[in-house]
Amino acid sequence: MYFKVRITKGLPQAKTGGFTGNNLNKQVISFGGADMNAASRHLENTRYLKKVPRNEANLEAEKGETAFGDINGDGFTEHMLIGGKRHSQGGTPLNLPDGTFIFSDTASMKINDPAILAKFGKKKGSYTPAELAKPYDLNVYRKILEDPNSDKIDKKSAELMIKNINLKLGALALAQESKKGFPQGIPEVAKPYMEEMGIREEDLMPQKIQPEAQVNEQAMQNPYENQGMGMQSPEEEMMEQEPGMQNPQEEMMELPPMAQYGMMTGDYSYPGDQFYRTGGSLEKYQSKGEVKYDIPRDAVIINRADYKTEDEYATARNEQFAKAGNKPVYIVMPDGKYKKLTQKTKARDPYTGEDLKSTWNNSQEIANTFKDMNMSINTPEFTKVLADYTLAAIKDKSKYIGKTGKVSNVYEEFKNKNFTPAEIRDAFIKHQKRNLALQAYGIKARYFEDAPTGRLLTPEQMVAKKVLNDNGEPIKLDEAKKMYDKYKSSDITDLKKAFERVGIPLDNTALEQATFQGFTDALKNKEKLTKEEQAALANWKGYETGVADEIKQANAKISPIDRAYTNTTGEQLSSYNKPAETEFVETDLEGKPIEEATVAQEETPQVPYQGVPEWWLQDKVNMALAAGDYFNVQKDLPWAARYEPQMISPTFYDPTRELAAQSEQANIADNAMAQFLGPQKASARSSARQAQSAKQAADTLSRYNNLNVGVSNQTAASNAQIANEAQRFNQAQNKQLYDQNVIANQQYRNAKRALRQNLGQAYATGVTNMMKTDALNQMFPQYAVDPRSGGRMDFTNPKQYKPELTRSYNDYIKEYMGPPYYMEPEAAQKAARDAIKYSNPNDEENRADVLSLMYSKKGGTMDMAYVMGSNVFPFMFY
């Protein structure tokens, strides 16, 4: 037997996401039901997957995607980020285990369903599956489980978070694959979620009925199908797309109703918010020929008959639509029919000016921007503000200071000029038109000299001046050479030729610079303007992209008034965002005939409660208070000041005075001997006297030194005693402070545990009350209790056109006394009375019993059994 082998040129690309391998059935422990410490392994410090050599890879992913599955083979799921390159740049080669799911980062796979986005914390917009999945890091909770210091509550919380994240990512995987029609089948990572929700694989992917010969032919031609990435070959796809057969996307739109999963029939396209009940009015028994409209309970209704004229109706419609916020708005017409009121943005009229090609280089976007700017500038309010601030700038000497610190000669020429508002307005328009036209041609003034000549800079000059490229980074030499060649080849070698190219030559450059100075000053002082003037500037802002070399100006990217139209002035732009113009759209609603509502009760099942499970208002308050207590508890530790002792400073004996006295006596004796004795005797006597004085001085110093030694020793002993006492005091205080810190930390941990338990109990109580109320609302749809309001009930009492009872009291007696019940007569009579009572929805006694069930004490027991399982009350997200 021979087989045809097709060799591909590269690795399979996960451009729109998918999973590796042939989708083997693996047990994933971390979806719950196992000991999380059983496979504790070292976790990587990074969330990013490492690329492998291309010859070892089994698929090519791209930067921005994420991988979800048992990647390291430890039996637990990991959620890793993918770096590297995009597919267009070569991609990121990886070797991933079979069953690993790739969340796509391709724009075509973006999800914009508000209901799905809300489950991931997004209010509006569109996001790729990878962008929605990235915040969910399983390693954070894995580390808590592996941390020996984690307590039981922390570990239990981490286990629940891991399970919830796995279920949420599994649901997201289903949503992604449904957009593609499940080309690789059901993702393995989504099966725990499907099991949790009670969803079967055949509910999502109904089997095609193919001719037996065709199946056999496929098996012969491709015996290794579903290997590798599990993608079908082009030949297989062509064989399946025979005339009359639907593609997977079309089949997904025609899936059978999923009522067995707790949802309303219809509108099923992928596992998303459709698993919730879609709302609508409760069924009523009405006369034949009437129709029912599915109007949400919180909808805003406008009665067209209340308004006599179109103007009155239009005013009321605008007010009601604005007040409605996110609530849907409907209009009930005089004939009883309904219309849905929506609002859409009007399409902009394209720019059709004769200069679209010559000035705007066929750029509709930039030409339309200038058209909108021109209309706003030519309003009286804008012109007045621009003129006032421009004239003030012209008289301000600081507006003329260049980068060298010198005042431009233009100041003496301009300071006494009074330009008219029209002149100032026209100069501003011309300045903005020229710079926008340069932008349309891709001409940037930063690549030209900051000199009157305005010559194109050489590549070396661009690098030396650190000119910024379009990414805001200093240009490199290779890029500068390409830029230089681009301008050179277009014969734009100086700014004069650039202005000629767009057909807007220079006129009054200094006035144009002054208008931009005035424009930016007006934006800075917007709060000082009148309301009308503020409205005129509401959608304006400055957008300067030139060289920031005007260091003497308040904004270095704004040129002084110096009549030099170069690398700063040439990129002074203003940005104007024109408010979108909207219009109302009224769409007719199709009502559903309800003639069949008068048939026997066995043939008309009651319509379940049309709301989704909601928390009670009281539970929300309790949950908020519990959360506030938990997150606001603080740890206050004791503190004590350290004792710093004051030491004794000794005062020593000073011999100076005694030595001076001895010297004075010696001098007196020498003078007396000199008077009465001859020179020789006086000299001899003086020498003897000096020797005696020296001996006296030495004796004096010795005596004082001995005294000071005693003083020093006494002081040292006192200081040592003080220091020892201080040390003993500080040691005792440190021990006491340590004991107090231990007690404070223990009390803080005890408080956190108690508050965490309180928070968990509040959440559990809220979920229990929510599901019990939902069960009652479904079992008794005419008693629609709204838990969001705290328990307001909307009772819908059926009209008297109710179904006739088809079984009598005796019929029930016979049934309960016979097989399979075999009740005693007294028990059978009681059961028959109960059956008759609960089969009549208008019975007042029955109504009272239901009310007691609806508003019974939460957490207590009821004379009723509930089936609370995921296969009965599934929820898409947690």
Order of alpha helices (4+ residues) and beta strands (2+ residues): beta-beta-beta-beta-beta-beta-alpha-alpha-alpha-alpha-alpha-alpha-alpha-alpha-alpha-beta-beta-alpha-beta-beta-alpha-alpha-alpha-alpha-alpha-alpha-alpha-alpha-alpha-beta-beta-beta-beta-alpha-alpha-alpha-beta-beta-alpha-alpha-alpha
